[in-house]
Amino acid sequence: MRHLDGSLGRTLFAAFIGFLFCATSSYAILSHAETGRIGRKVWDNECNGSVAGLTSWNAGENFASLGIGHFIWYPKDMRGPFDESFPKFVDYVTSRGKKVPAFTHGPCPWNSRMEFEHAAQTDMMKQLRQFLVATIDEQAQFLVLRLDKSLQKMLAAAPPNERAKVERQFNRIASARGRGSYALVDYVNFKGEGVLETERYHGEGWGLLQVLQEMSGAESADPARDFAGAARKVLSRRVQNSPPERNESRWLAGWLARIGTYDRD
C-alpha cells in the first residue's frame, strides 16, 4: 500500500485544498494550512492516505467503498440501509464535464468482496483507481457540498422543538476554526446526515443530526470537544442497538479512535 506522505501527496492536495471550504458560504474562510490539515485527515481516516485505499471493500459489508470519502457503491440488485453515494459522485463529476469510465454509470460490477479483491489487478479496477486518483479535487468538493447542504436536510428532519438547538450547535461547531470544521466534514462523510429512516436501529440513528441532538445545552468553550463527546455516546448506542449478526462491536474501537481526532489539535 503506497502512502501519500511524500511529494505525490503534497502535489495532489495542493491541487484542491485552496477551495475546500471557500466553495461554501456556510463557513468562515479557513487558511491554506487549516484546510490542508482537514483534507489530509479525511483521506487518512478513510484510506490511510493511500492510492490503494481509494478502492476498498470492507469485511462484513455488501458494497464497495471508493475514493477519499469511501463513497458507497452497491452491486446490481443489492441494497442496504446506507445511502449510496458513489453514483451521486459520478453524476457530480459528469456535470462538471469530467470524463468518467462508462461502467461507473451503472451498479458496482463486482458482486462480493471476494470478487472485488480478485479483480485488484484487472484493467477495469486499474481504470477505476486511475479515475479516483484523477478526481481527488472533485471528491473534496463533493464532500464539502454534502456538508453545505446538510443543515437544511437536518432541520427539515428534526422535530420542530429541536430545530433551533440543532442549528445553534451546528453553527457553533462550524465557527470553531480547525477542529470544529474538520469534525463536521469528517462526521457527515463518516456517518451521514442522520435523516434517513433506513439508517436507524430501534428507531435511533447515528448521523450528524443525532450527534447535534445529543449535545448538552451546557456549552463549554470547546465546541469540537463537546461534539466529540456526543458522537461517542451516539456511536456506542448504535452498536448496542445493532443486529447481533452484524457484530458491530468489532468496529467501535476504531470509530471512537477516529472521533478522538476531533479532540486534538
Backbone bond lengths (Angstrom), bond angles and torsions (degrees), N, CA, C in turn:
res aa  C-N    CA-C-N  psi(-1)  N-CA   C-N-CA  omega(-1)  CA-C   N-CA-C  phi
1 M - - - 1.452 - - 1.521 108.64 -
2 R 1.313 115.88 126.74 1.455 119.65 -175.16 1.520 109.69 -92.76
3 H 1.293 117.83 120.97 1.451 122.15 -178.35 1.520 109.42 -92.01
4 L 1.339 116.51 137.52 1.458 120.75 -174.91 1.522 111.29 -95.77
5 D 1.314 117.22 56.20 1.452 119.28 179.42 1.523 111.34 -102.01
6 G 1.312 117.83 6.10 1.445 122.78 179.01 1.500 112.01 -108.90
7 S 1.327 116.03 -148.37 1.455 120.85 -173.69 1.519 112.48 -65.13
8 L 1.352 117.99 -35.63 1.464 119.75 179.65 1.513 110.54 -61.89
9 G 1.338 117.16 -45.92 1.452 120.11 179.61 1.518 111.70 -61.74
10 R 1.325 117.35 -43.66 1.463 119.86 -179.55 1.516 111.11 -64.63
11 T 1.333 116.59 -38.24 1.460 120.13 -179.71 1.514 111.24 -65.66
12 L 1.339 117.15 -45.40 1.461 120.81 -179.02 1.518 110.80 -63.79
13 F 1.327 117.05 -44.54 1.448 118.64 -178.26 1.527 111.97 -69.28
14 A 1.320 117.57 -33.30 1.458 119.57 178.69 1.513 111.21 -60.19
15 A 1.341 116.09 -26.93 1.459 120.87 -176.67 1.521 112.81 -70.73
16 F 1.367 116.98 -26.75 1.456 116.26 -175.00 1.521 115.89 -127.74
17 I 1.293 118.94 -11.86 1.460 120.33 -172.12 1.524 112.30 -63.45
18 G 1.318 117.18 -33.87 1.458 119.91 -175.84 1.508 113.87 -59.05
19 F 1.360 117.45 -30.19 1.447 118.61 -178.00 1.512 113.40 -105.01
20 L 1.321 118.95 6.44 1.456 121.00 -170.61 1.521 111.83 -54.68
21 F 1.342 117.19 -43.05 1.450 119.38 177.85 1.521 112.81 -110.97
22 C 1.310 117.55 -18.35 1.457 118.84 179.53 1.515 111.24 -65.10
23 A 1.337 117.81 -18.04 1.460 121.56 -176.72 1.518 112.38 -75.33
24 T 1.311 119.53 -8.55 1.452 120.84 -177.84 1.512 109.78 -118.95
25 S 1.319 114.74 161.08 1.458 119.67 178.22 1.520 111.98 -103.03
26 S 1.334 117.32 1.05 1.456 121.08 -173.67 1.520 113.37 -86.29
27 Y 1.309 118.53 -12.15 1.451 121.06 -170.87 1.518 110.92 -129.35
28 A 1.320 114.17 154.92 1.450 118.97 171.73 1.525 108.96 -65.44
29 I 1.329 116.48 147.66 1.451 120.55 177.68 1.520 108.56 -66.34
30 L 1.313 116.43 126.55 1.454 121.52 -179.58 1.517 109.68 -98.36
31 S 1.313 114.94 157.01 1.454 119.22 179.22 1.525 110.32 -71.09
32 H 1.318 114.62 165.05 1.463 120.70 177.29 1.526 110.34 -57.71
33 A 1.331 116.26 -43.21 1.462 119.81 -178.27 1.529 111.28 -65.96
34 E 1.327 116.89 -40.21 1.464 120.12 -179.31 1.530 111.43 -66.55
35 T 1.323 116.72 -46.43 1.462 119.13 -179.62 1.528 110.88 -66.38
36 G 1.329 116.62 -34.07 1.461 119.46 176.68 1.510 112.14 -62.75
37 R 1.309 115.86 -40.22 1.464 121.17 179.48 1.535 110.25 -64.58
38 I 1.325 117.14 -43.25 1.463 120.44 179.57 1.523 110.60 -62.76
39 G 1.324 116.85 -48.21 1.452 120.01 -179.27 1.516 113.04 -60.08
40 R 1.306 116.96 -44.35 1.467 120.50 179.61 1.519 111.41 -63.30
41 K 1.336 116.45 -38.60 1.461 119.10 -178.72 1.523 111.75 -67.05
42 V 1.324 117.67 -41.55 1.465 119.88 178.28 1.520 109.88 -60.58
43 W 1.317 117.06 -46.29 1.471 121.17 179.47 1.531 110.72 -63.26
44 D 1.321 115.87 -44.41 1.466 119.53 178.79 1.522 111.39 -62.48
45 N 1.328 116.80 -41.70 1.456 120.41 -178.29 1.515 112.32 -61.88
46 E 1.316 117.15 -39.97 1.459 120.94 -175.39 1.522 113.46 -91.05
47 C 1.320 117.03 -35.18 1.473 120.40 -168.93 1.516 113.99 -128.28
48 N 1.321 118.42 9.30 1.458 120.66 -173.51 1.524 111.77 55.67
49 G 1.331 116.23 27.49 1.460 120.57 178.36 1.507 113.94 63.85
50 S 1.321 118.24 26.88 1.462 120.55 -173.23 1.513 112.43 -117.29
51 V 1.328 115.94 153.99 1.462 121.93 173.01 1.518 109.50 -67.27
52 A 1.324 117.83 -42.94 1.463 121.35 -179.88 1.520 111.29 -58.42
53 G 1.326 116.92 -34.91 1.452 120.95 -178.79 1.511 114.18 -71.34
54 L 1.325 117.41 -8.82 1.461 119.90 178.25 1.520 112.07 -70.52
55 T 1.316 117.30 -18.61 1.472 121.26 176.93 1.526 107.51 -124.24
56 S 1.336 115.57 100.56 1.458 121.20 -175.09 1.526 111.07 -132.68
57 W 1.328 114.52 157.01 1.471 122.06 171.32 1.516 105.75 -143.54
58 N 1.310 116.93 107.25 1.457 121.15 -173.33 1.518 111.99 -75.47
59 A 1.313 115.61 145.84 1.465 121.24 177.23 1.522 109.98 -59.01
60 G 1.328 115.93 137.73 1.451 121.23 177.95 1.512 114.65 84.49
61 E 1.348 117.35 2.12 1.459 120.26 179.74 1.527 110.63 -114.19
62 N 1.329 116.13 158.38 1.464 120.23 -177.73 1.517 112.12 -112.41
63 F 1.330 115.75 31.72 1.460 120.93 -179.77 1.523 109.85 -151.82
64 A 1.324 114.37 155.35 1.463 120.90 173.72 1.526 109.24 -81.12
65 S 1.330 116.42 152.17 1.463 123.28 177.76 1.520 107.53 -122.05
66 L 1.324 116.73 117.16 1.464 120.28 -167.58 1.522 112.75 -126.29
67 G 1.319 114.80 146.75 1.450 121.35 174.03 1.509 113.54 82.86
68 I 1.342 116.04 -179.34 1.460 120.46 -177.48 1.526 111.20 -66.63
69 G 1.339 116.96 -20.96 1.454 120.78 178.38 1.507 113.57 -101.72
70 H 1.349 116.80 6.38 1.469 121.79 -176.11 1.534 110.82 47.24
71 F 1.318 114.95 60.28 1.451 121.96 179.57 1.527 109.66 -69.74
72 I 1.323 116.06 134.05 1.462 122.73 -174.17 1.525 110.94 -76.85
73 W 1.368 116.08 137.15 1.461 122.62 178.19 1.526 107.83 -138.34
74 Y 1.327 116.24 112.78 1.462 121.46 -178.44 1.535 111.61 -88.04
75 P 1.340 117.57 145.07 1.463 120.98 170.61 1.532 110.75 -68.19
76 K 1.333 115.67 169.83 1.459 121.68 179.39 1.524 110.65 -59.44
77 D 1.329 115.22 137.75 1.474 122.81 176.74 1.521 113.39 61.69
78 M 1.306 117.01 19.16 1.466 120.25 178.28 1.522 108.89 -126.53
79 R 1.298 116.35 127.06 1.451 121.50 179.45 1.522 109.04 -136.74
80 G 1.302 115.23 167.85 1.450 120.96 177.89 1.507 108.89 -149.09
81 P 1.302 117.24 -173.58 1.464 120.38 -177.10 1.522 113.94 -76.28
82 F 1.334 117.12 -12.25 1.460 119.99 -171.66 1.522 111.94 -94.52
83 D 1.316 115.59 145.72 1.456 122.52 -178.93 1.524 110.84 -61.79
84 E 1.331 116.65 130.29 1.467 121.55 179.58 1.526 108.48 -87.66
85 S 1.315 116.45 109.68 1.463 120.56 -171.75 1.524 115.03 -101.84
86 F 1.337 118.73 -20.43 1.461 118.51 -177.04 1.533 112.35 -64.87
87 P 1.339 120.25 -44.39 1.471 118.59 176.45 1.529 112.59 -58.30
88 K 1.326 117.33 -35.55 1.461 120.36 176.95 1.525 110.69 -65.15
89 F 1.333 115.94 -38.33 1.467 118.98 177.13 1.524 110.67 -65.36
90 V 1.329 117.35 -42.80 1.470 120.82 178.71 1.526 109.72 -60.09
91 D 1.330 117.30 -43.52 1.463 120.05 177.74 1.525 110.87 -61.69
92 Y 1.327 116.06 -39.92 1.463 120.84 179.50 1.527 110.73 -62.71
93 V 1.320 116.47 -46.96 1.463 120.49 -179.91 1.529 110.47 -64.05
94 T 1.330 116.37 -42.30 1.462 120.41 179.06 1.525 110.89 -61.06
95 S 1.322 116.70 -40.43 1.468 120.68 -179.78 1.520 112.34 -64.24
96 R 1.312 116.18 -20.83 1.467 120.78 178.91 1.530 112.06 -94.17
97 G 1.342 115.93 8.88 1.459 120.50 175.26 1.507 114.66 80.53
98 K 1.338 116.46 14.51 1.466 120.43 -179.31 1.524 109.43 -86.33
99 K 1.306 117.17 138.32 1.459 121.43 177.60 1.516 109.48 -74.62
100 V 1.330 115.44 134.55 1.457 120.43 179.61 1.521 109.09 -127.06
101 P 1.341 118.40 151.02 1.466 120.29 176.13 1.521 110.45 -59.08
102 A 1.321 116.79 136.49 1.468 121.40 -174.93 1.523 112.06 -56.30
103 F 1.328 117.24 -37.79 1.464 119.29 -175.24 1.521 113.31 -69.47
104 T 1.344 118.49 -14.86 1.459 120.37 -179.59 1.529 112.09 -76.11
105 H 1.337 117.18 -8.98 1.468 119.69 178.27 1.528 111.95 -80.88
106 G 1.314 117.18 -9.11 1.462 120.92 179.38 1.505 111.54 -111.18
107 P 1.333 116.53 -166.00 1.466 120.21 176.77 1.522 111.27 -70.34
108 C 1.305 116.16 164.38 1.461 120.81 177.42 1.529 109.37 -56.52
109 P 1.321 119.17 127.08 1.472 121.21 -176.08 1.524 114.26 -76.21
110 W 1.327 117.48 -8.09 1.459 120.60 177.40 1.522 108.60 -105.46
111 N 1.313 116.82 134.91 1.458 121.44 -170.98 1.521 114.83 -95.49
112 S 1.324 117.37 -6.62 1.459 120.12 -178.40 1.524 109.16 -157.79
113 R 1.304 115.08 166.25 1.464 120.15 177.34 1.526 110.28 -62.00
114 M 1.331 117.58 -37.49 1.458 120.67 179.64 1.533 110.94 -63.19
115 E 1.325 116.73 -46.09 1.469 120.08 177.80 1.523 110.42 -60.87
116 F 1.313 115.60 -42.53 1.458 121.47 -178.31 1.527 110.87 -61.29
117 E 1.310 116.50 -46.21 1.467 120.08 -178.26 1.520 111.42 -70.38
118 H 1.332 117.29 -35.79 1.466 119.90 177.72 1.528 112.06 -66.80
119 A 1.333 116.12 -22.24 1.466 121.09 -178.33 1.527 112.64 -91.27
120 A 1.321 117.81 9.92 1.469 121.58 -171.29 1.523 114.13 -55.02
121 Q 1.325 117.06 -34.05 1.465 120.22 -176.34 1.530 112.80 -108.12
122 T 1.326 117.21 13.45 1.461 119.87 178.44 1.524 110.42 -76.45
123 D 1.333 115.13 161.71 1.464 119.55 179.15 1.529 111.30 -61.11
124 M 1.333 116.96 -38.21 1.461 119.79 -178.90 1.525 111.30 -63.77
125 M 1.336 116.82 -44.05 1.453 119.45 179.87 1.531 110.88 -67.27
126 K 1.313 117.09 -38.86 1.466 119.69 177.68 1.527 110.72 -63.53
127 Q 1.340 115.90 -38.70 1.458 120.45 177.61 1.526 110.89 -64.21
128 L 1.328 116.17 -41.16 1.461 120.67 177.96 1.520 110.73 -63.67
129 R 1.332 116.40 -44.49 1.461 119.80 -179.01 1.530 110.95 -65.02
130 Q 1.326 117.06 -40.30 1.460 120.47 177.71 1.527 111.29 -62.60
131 F 1.329 115.60 -40.39 1.461 120.43 177.27 1.529 110.70 -60.41
132 L 1.328 116.85 -43.64 1.457 120.49 -178.28 1.526 111.72 -68.28
133 V 1.310 117.32 -38.53 1.467 120.05 176.53 1.524 110.64 -64.19
134 A 1.338 116.39 -38.48 1.462 121.33 -176.60 1.526 112.99 -74.71
135 T 1.333 117.03 -14.07 1.470 120.01 -176.82 1.525 111.96 -118.11
136 I 1.305 117.22 30.39 1.464 121.09 177.42 1.527 110.42 -56.55
137 D 1.324 117.22 -44.08 1.463 119.76 -178.22 1.525 111.45 -65.20
138 E 1.343 117.57 -42.57 1.457 120.38 177.45 1.531 111.94 -64.03
139 Q 1.318 116.87 -35.36 1.460 119.55 177.10 1.527 110.96 -63.01
140 A 1.321 116.45 -41.55 1.461 120.33 178.42 1.521 110.66 -63.52
141 Q 1.336 116.95 -43.84 1.457 120.51 177.62 1.528 110.65 -61.23
142 F 1.309 116.26 -41.23 1.461 121.70 -179.17 1.532 110.68 -61.81
143 L 1.323 117.19 -41.48 1.463 120.85 177.63 1.523 110.95 -61.80
144 V 1.319 116.15 -44.58 1.455 120.19 -177.80 1.522 110.88 -68.01
145 L 1.332 117.03 -40.65 1.458 119.91 177.72 1.523 111.41 -61.25
146 R 1.336 116.11 -37.33 1.464 118.61 178.05 1.517 110.63 -61.73
147 L 1.325 116.83 -46.05 1.455 119.13 179.17 1.519 110.99 -65.30
148 D 1.325 116.21 -38.28 1.458 120.47 -177.77 1.525 111.36 -61.80
149 K 1.348 116.45 -30.79 1.464 121.12 179.74 1.531 113.26 -91.12
150 S 1.314 116.52 -8.36 1.464 119.17 -169.31 1.516 113.41 -71.48
151 L 1.325 118.08 -33.82 1.455 119.27 -174.33 1.522 111.55 -61.94
152 Q 1.320 117.77 -46.50 1.459 119.76 -179.53 1.527 111.39 -64.12
153 K 1.332 117.19 -37.21 1.465 120.11 176.42 1.525 110.75 -62.26
154 M 1.318 116.06 -43.52 1.464 119.64 -177.85 1.520 111.64 -68.81
155 L 1.325 116.78 -39.18 1.463 119.32 179.12 1.525 110.91 -65.30
156 A 1.338 116.44 -36.45 1.465 119.93 178.31 1.528 111.17 -67.11
157 A 1.334 116.72 -32.69 1.467 121.07 -176.79 1.518 113.17 -87.14
158 A 1.316 117.40 -22.74 1.470 120.80 -175.72 1.527 111.18 -75.40
159 P 1.324 117.97 150.13 1.469 120.64 172.76 1.528 109.32 -57.96
160 P 1.325 118.60 142.72 1.472 120.80 -176.75 1.523 114.03 -52.25
161 N 1.336 116.86 -36.69 1.462 119.21 -176.83 1.527 113.15 -75.55
162 E 1.367 117.56 -5.53 1.460 120.14 179.91 1.528 112.45 -111.74
163 R 1.314 117.78 -2.60 1.455 120.23 -174.41 1.520 113.16 -65.43
164 A 1.305 116.47 -39.83 1.464 119.21 179.90 1.527 110.93 -63.25
165 K 1.338 115.85 -41.54 1.468 119.84 178.93 1.517 110.73 -64.66
166 V 1.332 117.34 -44.68 1.465 121.12 -178.99 1.531 110.09 -60.11
167 E 1.318 116.20 -46.30 1.473 119.18 -179.45 1.520 111.43 -66.04
168 R 1.329 117.02 -40.97 1.468 119.85 179.87 1.528 111.31 -62.86
169 Q 1.327 116.64 -45.14 1.457 119.51 -178.94 1.529 111.02 -66.97
170 F 1.330 117.09 -41.15 1.462 120.20 178.00 1.526 110.45 -57.73
171 N 1.323 116.43 -50.35 1.459 120.12 -177.96 1.519 111.83 -67.46
172 R 1.311 116.27 -34.31 1.468 120.65 177.81 1.528 110.67 -62.73
173 I 1.340 116.85 -44.19 1.465 120.29 179.45 1.523 110.57 -69.91
174 A 1.340 117.02 -43.27 1.463 120.59 -179.03 1.519 111.82 -60.61
175 S 1.330 116.75 -31.53 1.459 120.09 -178.68 1.524 112.53 -78.71
176 A 1.334 117.15 -11.69 1.469 120.99 177.84 1.517 108.16 -81.99
177 R 1.276 116.57 94.45 1.464 121.40 -173.36 1.528 110.83 -56.45
178 G 1.316 116.52 147.35 1.456 121.37 178.78 1.504 111.71 84.02
179 R 1.333 116.68 -99.84 1.464 120.52 -172.68 1.520 112.57 -66.29
180 G 1.336 118.17 -36.85 1.451 120.23 -178.45 1.517 112.77 -64.74
181 S 1.309 116.48 -49.75 1.458 120.46 179.66 1.526 111.23 -63.69
182 Y 1.321 116.40 -40.38 1.462 120.56 177.14 1.516 110.74 -62.11
183 A 1.331 117.39 -43.93 1.464 120.84 -178.30 1.524 110.95 -59.63
184 L 1.324 118.11 -42.64 1.461 121.04 -179.93 1.518 111.88 -66.36
185 V 1.320 116.99 -47.88 1.470 120.60 179.77 1.518 110.55 -60.45
186 D 1.315 116.20 -45.55 1.451 119.74 -176.02 1.523 111.32 -69.06
187 Y 1.333 117.37 -44.10 1.466 118.56 -173.46 1.525 111.99 -69.91
188 V 1.317 118.01 -40.31 1.465 118.45 -178.73 1.523 110.36 -67.86
189 N 1.326 117.27 -30.36 1.464 119.81 173.85 1.522 110.76 -73.83
190 F 1.306 116.37 -36.91 1.462 124.35 -175.98 1.527 112.32 -71.41
191 K 1.342 116.93 -47.49 1.464 120.55 -173.45 1.530 114.14 -129.99
192 G 1.316 118.04 8.48 1.451 120.44 173.58 1.514 114.44 80.90
193 E 1.341 114.09 177.28 1.461 120.36 -179.10 1.523 112.45 -75.03
194 G 1.341 116.99 -24.93 1.461 119.80 -178.20 1.514 113.40 84.47
195 V 1.347 117.53 22.77 1.463 120.47 -176.78 1.530 113.18 -102.88
196 L 1.326 118.36 -11.22 1.453 120.81 -177.70 1.529 111.09 -84.80
197 E 1.315 115.57 132.61 1.466 120.01 177.85 1.529 111.31 -65.55
198 T 1.336 116.48 -26.16 1.467 119.60 179.53 1.522 111.74 -72.70
199 E 1.324 117.17 -19.75 1.459 120.59 179.30 1.533 109.09 -95.71
200 R 1.305 114.65 65.06 1.460 122.74 -179.50 1.526 108.52 -144.98
201 Y 1.310 116.37 145.60 1.459 122.84 166.10 1.524 106.25 -120.96
202 H 1.326 117.00 123.75 1.464 121.60 -177.41 1.526 111.50 52.94
203 G 1.336 114.89 36.51 1.456 120.09 176.72 1.514 115.29 80.69
204 E 1.315 118.11 1.07 1.468 121.21 -177.48 1.524 110.57 -113.74
205 G 1.327 116.29 128.24 1.458 121.74 -179.47 1.512 112.22 -94.49
206 W 1.336 114.64 -177.65 1.466 120.08 -175.25 1.529 111.91 -142.54
207 G 1.321 116.36 16.91 1.458 120.08 -177.73 1.516 113.10 -86.45
208 L 1.329 114.68 -170.19 1.456 120.63 -178.15 1.525 111.47 -59.44
209 L 1.329 117.18 -39.97 1.466 120.15 178.55 1.519 111.17 -57.03
210 Q 1.321 116.94 -46.49 1.468 119.72 -177.59 1.526 112.19 -65.66
211 V 1.338 116.98 -33.47 1.467 119.30 177.73 1.524 110.01 -67.86
212 L 1.327 117.07 -43.08 1.466 120.07 178.79 1.525 110.90 -63.98
213 Q 1.338 116.72 -37.17 1.463 120.08 176.67 1.526 111.81 -67.09
214 E 1.320 116.21 -34.02 1.463 121.77 -178.03 1.523 112.22 -71.71
215 M 1.327 117.06 -25.16 1.462 120.40 -175.38 1.520 110.97 -61.58
216 S 1.319 115.18 139.47 1.453 121.69 -177.30 1.522 110.52 -73.39
217 G 1.325 114.84 153.28 1.452 119.40 174.35 1.522 112.08 -71.49
218 A 1.337 116.24 -16.53 1.468 120.42 177.01 1.523 107.85 -81.19
219 E 1.307 116.95 99.06 1.461 122.28 -172.17 1.524 110.99 -92.49
220 S 1.318 115.94 125.79 1.455 120.59 177.64 1.529 109.33 -87.26
221 A 1.316 114.36 -178.02 1.461 119.85 178.63 1.527 111.74 -82.20
222 D 1.330 117.95 1.17 1.466 122.09 -177.57 1.533 109.27 -125.21
223 P 1.346 118.07 85.89 1.459 120.85 -177.32 1.524 113.55 -58.98
224 A 1.324 117.71 -37.15 1.462 120.13 -179.01 1.522 111.01 -64.74
225 R 1.327 116.73 -37.58 1.465 120.06 178.14 1.525 110.74 -69.68
226 D 1.316 117.09 -39.06 1.463 120.52 175.42 1.529 109.83 -60.38
227 F 1.317 116.22 -43.53 1.463 121.48 179.60 1.526 110.56 -62.57
228 A 1.322 117.07 -44.32 1.467 121.06 -179.76 1.521 110.99 -61.36
229 G 1.325 117.22 -41.68 1.461 120.08 179.41 1.521 111.94 -62.40
230 A 1.331 116.38 -42.04 1.459 120.05 178.17 1.521 111.14 -67.59
231 A 1.339 117.23 -38.29 1.462 120.78 179.55 1.522 111.41 -63.26
232 R 1.317 117.61 -38.29 1.470 120.86 177.73 1.533 110.49 -60.32
233 K 1.323 116.17 -43.14 1.462 120.20 179.85 1.529 111.07 -64.72
234 V 1.329 116.22 -43.34 1.463 120.78 -177.64 1.524 110.93 -65.02
235 L 1.322 117.47 -43.38 1.461 120.27 -178.19 1.530 111.40 -72.07
236 S 1.314 117.10 -35.82 1.467 119.53 175.80 1.523 110.26 -64.25
237 R 1.318 116.74 -38.89 1.460 120.95 177.93 1.530 110.79 -66.90
238 R 1.330 116.79 -37.38 1.463 119.38 176.80 1.528 110.24 -58.23
239 V 1.310 116.77 -47.11 1.467 120.08 -178.34 1.523 110.28 -62.69
240 Q 1.318 117.28 -41.85 1.467 120.64 178.72 1.526 111.63 -61.62
241 N 1.334 116.98 -35.31 1.461 122.05 -177.60 1.522 113.74 -87.29
242 S 1.310 117.55 -11.33 1.467 121.12 -171.52 1.525 112.11 -70.71
243 P 1.338 117.19 152.97 1.465 120.22 176.26 1.525 110.71 -60.42
244 P 1.317 118.79 134.45 1.475 121.09 -177.02 1.523 113.32 -55.45
245 E 1.342 116.93 -33.77 1.467 119.24 -177.35 1.526 112.94 -67.76
246 R 1.318 117.75 -17.84 1.472 119.87 177.71 1.528 111.91 -80.39
247 N 1.312 117.56 -19.52 1.464 121.84 177.09 1.532 111.36 50.58
248 E 1.315 116.48 49.06 1.463 120.61 -175.09 1.520 113.38 -70.21
249 S 1.324 117.33 -13.84 1.465 118.76 178.48 1.518 111.68 -61.30
250 R 1.319 117.92 -24.01 1.479 121.03 179.69 1.528 111.50 -66.49
251 W 1.328 117.00 -20.67 1.464 120.74 -177.78 1.526 113.23 -97.62
252 L 1.322 117.75 -14.89 1.456 119.98 -169.25 1.522 112.54 -61.67
253 A 1.319 117.91 -42.84 1.471 119.52 -178.67 1.524 111.09 -59.17
254 G 1.325 116.60 -42.41 1.460 120.20 178.37 1.514 112.23 -66.39
255 W 1.333 116.07 -40.27 1.461 119.47 177.64 1.522 110.95 -61.76
256 L 1.322 116.22 -44.61 1.456 119.44 -177.92 1.528 111.44 -68.73
257 A 1.327 116.08 -33.44 1.470 118.71 175.55 1.524 110.33 -63.79
258 R 1.321 115.70 -39.01 1.467 119.74 177.50 1.527 110.42 -64.19
259 I 1.319 117.02 -44.42 1.465 120.44 177.50 1.527 110.16 -60.70
260 G 1.328 116.61 -32.51 1.461 120.37 178.54 1.512 113.59 -60.00
261 T 1.328 117.64 -23.89 1.459 119.50 178.80 1.531 111.49 -70.80
262 Y 1.335 117.06 -16.52 1.473 119.32 177.06 1.525 111.34 -74.46
263 D 1.328 115.95 -19.49 1.455 121.76 -179.06 1.523 113.49 -85.35
264 R 1.328 115.56 -14.88 1.471 118.66 -170.51 1.515 111.10 -112.37
265 D 1.331 114.47 141.11 1.469 120.26 175.52 1.513 110.83 -77.27
